Every structure is written in structure tokens, then in C-alpha cells.
């Protein structure tokens, strides 16, 4: 699943949805950035006692920042 440009749905919305989904046992997130870190942390605090959440954060190194900014991924 991808969030696209996140105009009306963001990472927190998806985490909250997957928290309620009985078929989801583990959540994996590829995170380039977030607009509302506090809301994301609140969602993670709610979800992680019930389901593990793995987050792959891109753009932490200079090479990663260039790859994230590339139109070719």
C-alpha cells in the first residue's frame, strides 16, 4: 500500500486502521518523513502494545537523501 501525496490520509490514519484490522499481525512502514510527528508517536504508542511495528526510515545518510529525492526512487 502507498499513501501517495498524503493529502487526506497519513501514516497515523493507516496505523489506526491496521490496529483495528483482525487480519493484520505485523505492520511494516517505509517512512520518508511525517508532517505530524507527535500524532505519529501517539498512534505508535496505541498500536505497538498489540502489534509489532517495523519502520524503515529513508534519507538518513547523504546517499539516502539523494535516492529519496530522485524521481527514479
C-alpha positions in Angstrom: 0.0 0.0 0.0 1.2 3.5 -0.7 -0.1 6.8 0.7 0.7 8.9 -2.4 0.8 12.6 -1.6 -0.9 12.1 1.8 -3.4 14.9 1.3 -6.2 13.3 3.2 -4.7 10.1 4.7 -1.4 9.9 6.5 0.7 7.3 8.4 -1.3 7.7 11.6 -4.5 7.1 9.8 -3.2 3.8 8.3 -1.7 2.7 11.6 -5.0 3.3 13.4 -6.8 1.3 10.6 -4.4 -1.6 10.8 -4.7 -1.6 14.6 -8.4 -2.5 14.2 -7.8 -5.0 11.4 -8.0 -8.5 12.8 -6.1 -10.0 9.8 -3.0 -7.7 10.4 -0.5 -9.2 12.8 2.6 -7.1 12.0 2.9 -3.6 10.4 5.8 -2.5 8.2 6.2 1.1 7.4 8.5 2.7 4.8 8.8 6.3 6.1 10.4 9.1 4.2 9.0 11.7 6.6 6.0 12.8 8.5 4.1 16.1 8.9 2.9 15.4 12.4 5.5 13.6 14.5 3.5 13.9 17.7 0.4 12.3 16.2 2.5 9.5 14.7 4.1 8.8 18.1 0.6 8.7 19.7 -0.6 6.2 17.1 2.5 4.1 17.6 2.0 4.1 21.4 -1.5 2.9 20.9 -0.7 0.2 18.3 2.6 -1.3 19.5 1.3 -3.0 22.7 -0.9 -5.1 20.5 1.1 -5.5 17.2 4.7 -5.0 16.3 5.5 -2.1 14.0 8.7 -2.1 11.9 9.7 1.2 10.5 12.3 1.6 7.7 13.3 5.3 7.6 14.8 6.6 4.4 17.0 9.6 3.8 19.2 9.3 7.0 22.5 9.5 5.0 23.6 11.8 2.2 23.3 8.9 -0.3 19.9 8.0 1.1 18.7 11.6 0.9 19.7 11.7 -2.8 18.0 8.4 -3.5 14.8 9.6 -1.7 14.8 12.8 -3.7 15.4 11.0 -7.0 12.4 10.8 -9.4 13.6 7.2 -10.1 13.4 6.0 -6.5 
